[in-house]
């Protein structure tokens, strides 16, 4: 959904959007991954849990079909650390070049 219909920059269309999603995520590691969080040793093993994400982004159309995009997304993973059910929160940014057919 274009949040800013009709918006242009330098004569080029700028399309802004927001995303919201959810699902289920799982890991199938060959071996456990051991690390330290604070002062405690943690082990990541095969596990799964619910995930949610939300983000915003924009696409600047250089031509009618070619665009440059930028978006940022927050991701939440529930129960990623099997030993104590802790969650993981991450932020992901993406710079893209795309072609729309």
HUGIQUI-V438329 format. One record per pair of residues at least 24 apart in sequence whose C-alpha atoms are under 7 Angstrom apart, sorted by the first residue. I is the first residue (numbers start at 1). J is the second residue. Records with the same first field share a line. If there is no record, write none. Layout:
BEGIN
I=J ; J
END
This chain:
BEGIN
12=60 ; 61 ; 62
13=60 ; 61
14=58 ; 59 ; 60 ; 61
15=58 ; 59 ; 60
16=57 ; 58 ; 59
17=56 ; 57 ; 58
18=55 ; 56 ; 57
19=54 ; 55 ; 56
20=53 ; 54 ; 55
21=52 ; 53 ; 54
22=51 ; 52 ; 53
23=50 ; 51 ; 52
24=49 ; 50 ; 51
25=49 ; 50 ; 51
43=81
44=81 ; 82
45=82
47=80 ; 82
48=79 ; 80
49=77 ; 78 ; 79 ; 80
50=77 ; 78
51=76 ; 77 ; 78
52=76 ; 77
65=99 ; 100 ; 101
66=98 ; 99 ; 100
67=97 ; 98 ; 99
68=96 ; 97 ; 98
69=95 ; 96 ; 97
70=94 ; 95 ; 96
71=95
END
